[in-house]
Amino acid sequence: RVTSPYPLVAARRVLLVEDDAGVAAIALDLLTAMGMDVATAEAAPRALEMLKAERFDLMLSDVVMPGGMTGIELARICAREWPDMRIVLTSGYAGEDVDEALSDAPWPFLRKPYSGEQLAEILGQVPAGAE
């Protein structure tokens, strides 16, 4: 039996929305090590296509992405269309623009770069979606 170095978060179907391939690969490894079933999208339009096609319990989305839609805008659509899905936002950008955009966002936020422990902790604080 293989043991995970991270506290196990209840297994969930996760949509990882991240345009940086390197960051996505690390996050994918961390989430998989936590026992999660992960699908990836590089931008909001693709994420919306995937969300319409299958069910996800959790979306972990970058805030600043190409494709004409921010992670916050994506999260607002998701909260309306899929209210049982939990949302966590991430960003490596610092500054007033990101801070201001996040100031009225009701979702947990994780600043990049983050560790597996930080990711596990914030996911542990996000209740699982309804079955």
C-alpha positions as CSV (number, residue, x, y, z in Angstrom):
1,R,0.0,0.0,0.0
2,V,1.4,3.4,-1.0
3,T,1.0,6.2,1.6
4,S,0.6,9.8,0.6
5,P,2.9,12.5,2.2
6,Y,-0.2,14.7,2.4
7,P,-3.2,14.5,4.6
8,L,-5.9,12.8,2.6
9,V,-8.8,15.0,1.6
10,A,-12.0,13.2,0.7
11,A,-11.6,12.0,-2.9
12,R,-13.2,14.3,-5.3
13,R,-13.5,14.9,-9.0
14,V,-11.5,18.1,-9.5
15,L,-11.2,20.5,-12.4
16,L,-7.9,22.3,-12.4
17,V,-7.9,25.5,-14.5
18,E,-4.4,26.7,-15.0
19,D,-2.7,28.1,-18.1
20,D,0.9,27.6,-16.9
21,A,1.8,24.0,-17.9
22,G,4.5,23.8,-15.2
23,V,2.2,24.9,-12.4
24,A,-0.5,22.7,-13.7
25,A,1.8,19.6,-13.7
26,I,2.8,20.3,-10.0
27,A,-0.8,20.9,-8.9
28,L,-1.9,17.8,-10.8
29,D,0.7,15.7,-9.0
30,L,-0.3,17.2,-5.6
31,L,-4.0,16.6,-6.1
32,T,-3.5,13.1,-7.4
33,A,-1.3,12.3,-4.4
34,M,-4.3,13.4,-2.3
35,G,-6.4,10.8,-4.0
36,M,-8.3,13.1,-6.2
37,D,-9.5,12.4,-9.8
38,V,-8.2,15.5,-11.7
39,A,-9.0,16.9,-15.2
40,T,-7.3,20.0,-16.5
41,A,-8.2,23.0,-18.6
42,E,-5.9,25.7,-19.8
43,A,-8.4,28.6,-19.8
44,A,-12.0,29.4,-18.8
45,P,-13.7,28.7,-22.2
46,R,-12.4,25.1,-22.1
47,A,-13.3,24.8,-18.4
48,L,-16.9,25.7,-19.2
49,E,-17.0,23.1,-22.0
50,M,-15.8,20.5,-19.6
51,L,-18.2,21.5,-16.8
52,K,-21.1,21.3,-19.2
53,A,-20.1,17.7,-20.2
54,E,-19.3,16.2,-16.8
55,R,-19.7,16.7,-13.1
56,F,-17.0,18.1,-10.8
57,D,-17.0,18.4,-7.1
58,L,-14.4,21.1,-7.0
59,M,-12.7,23.6,-9.3
60,L,-9.3,25.0,-8.5
61,S,-8.8,27.9,-10.8
62,D,-6.1,30.4,-11.5
63,V,-7.3,34.0,-11.4
64,V,-5.3,35.5,-14.3
65,M,-5.6,33.5,-17.6
66,P,-5.7,34.0,-21.3
67,G,-9.0,33.5,-23.2
68,G,-10.8,36.7,-22.3
69,M,-12.2,35.5,-18.9
70,T,-10.6,35.7,-15.5
71,G,-10.9,33.0,-12.9
72,I,-13.1,35.2,-10.8
73,E,-15.5,35.6,-13.8
74,L,-15.4,31.8,-14.3
75,A,-16.1,31.2,-10.6
76,R,-19.1,33.5,-10.7
77,I,-20.6,31.6,-13.7
78,C,-19.8,28.3,-11.9
79,A,-21.4,29.4,-8.7
80,R,-24.6,30.2,-10.5
81,E,-24.7,27.2,-12.9
82,W,-23.3,24.5,-10.6
83,P,-24.0,25.7,-7.0
84,D,-23.0,22.4,-5.4
85,M,-19.5,22.6,-6.9
86,R,-16.9,24.0,-4.5
87,I,-14.4,26.7,-5.8
88,V,-10.9,27.6,-4.8
89,L,-9.0,30.4,-6.6
90,T,-5.2,30.7,-7.0
91,S,-2.8,33.3,-8.3
92,G,0.9,34.0,-8.4
93,Y,0.3,37.7,-9.3
94,A,0.6,40.2,-6.5
95,G,-0.6,43.8,-6.6
96,E,-3.6,46.0,-6.2
97,D,-5.4,44.7,-9.4
98,V,-5.6,41.1,-8.1
99,D,-6.2,42.1,-4.5
100,E,-9.0,44.4,-5.5
101,A,-10.6,41.7,-7.8
102,L,-10.4,39.2,-4.9
103,S,-11.7,41.6,-2.3
104,D,-15.4,40.8,-3.0
105,A,-14.9,37.1,-4.1
106,P,-16.4,34.7,-1.6
107,W,-14.2,31.8,-2.4
108,P,-11.0,30.6,-0.6
109,F,-7.8,31.9,-2.2
110,L,-4.4,30.3,-2.3
111,R,-1.4,32.3,-3.4
112,K,1.2,30.6,-5.7
113,P,3.6,29.1,-5.2
114,Y,1.9,26.9,-2.7
115,S,3.0,23.7,-1.0
116,G,1.2,20.4,-0.8
117,E,0.4,21.1,2.8
118,Q,-1.1,24.5,2.0
119,L,-3.2,23.0,-0.8
120,A,-4.4,20.2,1.5
121,E,-5.2,22.6,4.2
122,I,-7.3,24.9,2.0
123,L,-9.1,21.9,0.4
124,G,-9.9,20.6,3.8
125,Q,-11.6,23.9,4.6
126,V,-13.8,23.6,1.4
127,P,-16.8,21.4,2.0
128,A,-17.4,18.7,-0.5
129,G,-20.2,19.2,-3.0
130,A,-23.5,17.4,-2.6
131,E,-23.5,13.9,-3.9
